[in-house]
Amino acid sequence: MRALVQRVSEARVAVDGAVIGEIAGGLLVLVCAMAGDGAPEARALAARIAKLRIFKDEAGKMNLALAAAGNAALVVSQFTLAADTARGNRPGFSAAAPPDEGRRLYELFADELRALGITVATGAFGADMKVSLLNDGPVTIWLDTDDRPVKG
């Protein structure tokens, strides 16, 4: 699985003009299930994000994880993270998981974050969403479970 994680002061997602998820501060997590991913990848990515120490401690150093900083996560499905532009200017998305599997893994990922004590708001899988955010830092980090071995 892949994720683009942004530290935010606030973030919200709307569908058809109605806000369906928002956080006051924490992480905006754009997440994509890749073809061949399963529950181990969803769990591993959730654990990595929950432990990511990118919030300032009392000394002003990036040393706190999401829960320790008292923050939340807004999780938004983003199949375009699977974009392949190797063959030209029009990206291909065949590396993304099929929609049904992508939805299952997206929901599992959000549930795993919740199980780790994180307050989670979500977007709507497959919807035309409008995401707004106020970057904090900015701090933006790319994570991919292919970068590390995943334990079953």
C-alpha positions in Angstrom: 0.0 0.0 0.0 1.0 3.5 -0.6 0.3 6.7 1.4 1.1 10.4 1.1 1.0 11.8 4.6 0.8 15.5 5.2 1.0 17.1 8.6 -1.9 19.6 8.8 -3.3 22.2 11.1 -6.8 21.4 9.7 -8.2 19.3 6.9 -11.7 18.4 5.5 -13.2 16.4 2.7 -16.5 17.3 1.1 -18.8 15.4 -1.4 -21.5 17.3 -3.3 -20.8 20.4 -1.1 -21.3 18.6 2.2 -18.4 18.1 4.6 -18.2 14.3 5.4 -14.9 14.2 7.3 -12.7 16.8 9.0 -10.0 17.1 11.6 -8.7 20.1 13.6 -5.1 18.9 13.3 -3.0 15.9 12.7 -2.4 14.0 9.4 -4.1 14.0 6.1 -3.4 10.5 4.8 -4.0 9.9 1.1 -3.9 6.1 0.7 -3.9 3.7 -2.2 -4.1 -0.1 -2.2 -1.9 -1.6 -4.9 -2.6 -4.8 -6.9 -1.5 -7.7 -4.8 -1.8 -5.9 -1.4 -3.7 -7.6 1.4 -4.5 -7.2 5.1 -0.8 -7.5 6.1 0.1 -4.4 4.0 -2.9 -2.4 5.4 -1.9 -3.3 9.0 1.8 -2.5 8.4 1.1 0.8 6.8 -1.3 1.8 9.6 1.3 0.9 12.2 4.0 2.9 10.4 1.8 6.0 10.2 0.7 5.7 13.8 4.3 5.5 15.0 5.6 8.3 12.6 7.2 10.9 14.9 6.6 14.1 13.0 4.9 16.3 15.6 6.8 18.7 17.8 7.5 18.0 21.4 7.9 20.6 24.1 11.4 21.3 22.9 10.1 22.0 19.4 11.7 18.9 17.9 9.8 16.5 15.6 9.6 13.7 18.2 5.9 12.9 18.9 3.7 10.4 17.1 0.1 11.1 16.2 -1.7 9.9 19.4 1.0 11.3 21.7 0.5 14.7 20.1 -3.3 14.4 20.7 -4.0 14.6 16.9 -6.3 12.8 14.5 -6.1 11.4 10.9 -8.2 12.2 7.9 -7.9 9.2 5.6 -8.8 9.7 2.0 -8.7 7.0 -0.7 -6.4 8.1 -3.6 -6.0 5.5 -6.4 -4.0 8.0 -8.4 -1.0 7.3 -6.1 -0.6 4.2 -8.3 0.0 6.4 -11.4 2.5 5.1 -13.9 3.8 7.8 -16.2 6.6 5.7 -17.8 4.9 5.5 -21.2 4.0 9.2 -21.8 1.9 12.0 -20.4 -1.3 10.1 -19.7 -0.9 8.2 -16.4 -2.0 4.5 -16.2 -3.5 3.1 -13.0 -3.4 -0.6 -13.6 -1.0 -1.0 -10.6 -3.9 0.0 -8.3 -5.9 -2.8 -6.6 -9.3 -3.5 -8.2 -12.1 -1.3 -6.8 -13.7 -3.9 -4.5 -10.3 -4.9 -3.0 -9.2 -1.3 -2.8 -12.3 -0.4 -0.8 -11.8 -3.3 1.6 -8.2 -2.4 2.2 -8.9 1.3 2.6 -11.6 0.5 5.2 -9.3 -2.0 6.9 -6.5 0.6 7.0 -8.8 3.2 8.7 -10.0 0.5 11.2 -6.4 -0.4 12.0 -5.6 3.2 12.8 -8.6 3.4 15.0 -7.5 0.1 16.8 -4.2 1.8 17.5 -5.9 4.6 19.4 -6.1 7.2 16.6 -9.2 9.3 16.0 -10.0 8.8 12.3 -12.2 10.7 9.9 -12.6 9.4 6.4 -13.6 10.4 2.9 -15.9 8.4 0.7 -14.3 5.7 -1.4 -14.8 6.2 -5.1 -16.5 9.6 -4.7 -15.6 12.8 -6.4 -14.2 14.5 -3.3 -13.0 18.0 -2.6 -10.2 18.0 -0.1 -9.0 21.1 1.6 -6.1 21.4 4.1 -3.8 23.8 5.8 -0.3 22.3 5.7 1.7 22.5 8.9 5.4 23.0 8.2 4.9 21.8 5.5 5.7 18.2 6.3 4.9 15.7 3.6 6.1 12.1 3.6 5.7 9.3 1.1 5.3 5.8 2.5 5.1 2.5 0.6 4.9 -1.0 2.1 7.1 -2.2 -0.8 9.9 -0.2 0.9 10.1 -2.6 3.8 9.3 -6.3 4.3 5.7 -6.9 5.5 5.1 -9.5 8.1 2.1 -11.7 7.5 
